[in-house]
Amino acid sequence: MSEGLPFGLSYVDSALAATLRSGLDDVEVALHKAVESDYPFVDETASHLISAGGKRFRPLLALVAAQYGDPTAPGIVPASVVVELTHLATLYHDDVMDEAPLRRGAPSANARWDNTVAILTGDFLFARAADIASDLGTEIVRLQARTFERLCTGQIRETVGPAPGEDPVEHHLEVLGGKTGSLIALAGRMGAMTSGAPAGVADAVASYGEKFGVAFQLSDDLLDIASESEESGKTPGTDLREGVRTLPVLLALRGTDPEGARLRELLSGPLTDAALHAEALGLLRTSPAMVEAREVLLAWAESARAELASLPPGRATDALSMMCDVVVDRSA
């Protein structure tokens, strides 16, 4: 984990980068220890996704937020582990719901074993996260539980879809706030809290984290369409092939221009056929919906940056600001 840092954080400040790398190394050790079980099979399944790697972005944000207090405080690494275990647990469940064969380049738990094992492993990780949170105090437990509630609610809302008369785009953005933004917000808040930073700082970093989380997911979705490679961690156009209606698709579907008629026709049906999928992907890449979606991404990134105005200037605030630039640039 110590080679580099995502979102350009290796280049913000050399001393901060070194601190963050060291913190992530500590988190990695603690993650593996947190999922150890006396039952070897559970130990194997629970460590499956941890061993597959990942950016560890949520612990990273917690470590950045801890710079506003005492970054050596003993609760910071456990808090980071709580957030990452919660995230990993949702991935086990997501793969079952999506019937995903791969996760982080390795066979998903449901593909390697079966859905029951994947679901129960996710539950096991949630339990371990709650156990660690209990050592950090009742407020941390409450925050983790309420975030878990938002994660579940967001997933249910995505599964059910928008209510009659509800704007699909607004519904989608609210879902992203629940499914992605809430846990990133928790990472920032818990990093600040466990470092002893002032409550106002924790509030600001959490608000930043929620908005940045939405921007991050929008960037990921744009990258899935625009990228010619597997830079996003999956084959380009995967969401389109699987019928997942991300923001560019929703914006294209609500268009009325005659030039977009063929794209709307394709997006309204299944795209499992390779030729139809390639046609739809090509049309979507050059459509006005992509331009509009990038504008929405930029607005969310700038809204996240605006939350930094109340934070004290310094290398941590500079790092958070730079992340807003990177999340926009990566999908260009």
C-alpha positions, 0 to 999 in steps of 0.5 A: 500500500505504500508505493503511491497514493490515489488522487494525486496526494503523493504530490501535494506535500512530501511530509503529508504523503509520507504520513499518509503512506505510513498510516495506510500501512498501519490500516492494512495490517489492522484490516487483516487482523480484524478479519482473522477467524478461528474457523479457517474457511471464514478467515479465507472468505473474509480476507478475500477482497482485502487481499485483492487490493484496492485504493483504500480511499476511505481510510485515506480520507480519514487519515487526511481528516485526522491532520486537523487534530492529533494525527497520532491519536490511537483511535484513528487507525481503528476508525479507518478500519471500521469504515473500510470493513463497512465498505468491503461488506457492501461489496460482497453484497453488491456482487451478489445483487449484480451477479458480478463474476469479478471484483478488483480483477479477481473472482468475486466471492459469490463466483468463487464460492456461492451467494450464501457464502458471499452474503454471510461473509459480508455480514461477518465484516459488518459485525467485525466493524461494529465490534471495533466501533464499540471500542471507540465510543457510543457516538462512533457506533451510532454514526456507523449504524446510521451510515449503514442505514443510509447505505441500505436505503440508497440500495433499496431506492436504486433497486426500486427506482424512482416513484411515479412523477419523480425526476429520474436524475434527481432520484439518481443523485440522491441514491449516489448520496446514500450509496457512495457519499454517506460512507465517504462522509463518515470516513472524514467525520470519524478521522476528524473526531478520533483525532480530537479535531473541533466539531465544526471541522468534523462537520465540514469534512463530512459535508465535503466527503458526501459531496466529493463522494457523489462527484467520485461516483459520477466521475467513475460512471463517466469514465466507464463510458469515455475510457477506451481502456479498463482504467476504471477497473472494468471493461468500458461500457459495462454499465451500459451492457448491464442496463445500469442507468447512470447519469449520462444515460438518464440525461440522454433518455430525457432528451427530445432532439431528433439527432438523439432519437437513435440513441434513445431507441437503443438505450430503451432496450437491452444492449447484450448484442455486441453490435448494438452495444458498440453503436450505443456506446459510440453515440453516447460518447459524442452526445450532448448528455456527456457534456451535461453530465460533466457539467453536473460532475464539475458542479458537485466537485466545486460544491465539495470544494466550497465546504473547505472554506471554513477549514484552517488553511494548510496541507490537509486542506490543500490535499482535499482541494486537489482531490476535487481537481483530480476527480474531475480531470480523471473522466475528461 
